[in-house]
Amino acid sequence: MTGLAGVAVADEKKAEDKAQTEKATDSHAKMRARNAAGTVKTAAADSLVVAVKKGDLTFAVDDKTMIKKGGQAITASDIKPGDSVHVRYMEHDGKMVAQSVTVKGGGTASKNPCASKK
């Protein structure tokens, strides 16, 4: 009789291990980096609201967030409403935390030398 009980306990253990593995896999799926692109509605030192096709997304910004415009590092406060951005983010504790923000079209404008000639 104890032999059968041992098999039943082993089966329960396998089921528990499988459930833990699935739970871990789910949490890793949530940790996967995601991307969003849109237009900035508001920007502050600690957050960024971006209008995307499906509505507005609010991203937390911290000291680990890399923000660039025209290849140069900037701060979240340098981002202006109306700027077009690409945000790479991850979800942590139900919040979308920006890993990187790239402001599009932020390069230095090159002057057309022909435009000034008349």
Summary of the structure (lengths in Angstrom):
residues: 118
radius of gyration: 24.1
end to end distance: 102.3
largest distance: 102.3
contacts: 288
relative contact order: 0.17
helix: 28%
strand: 39%
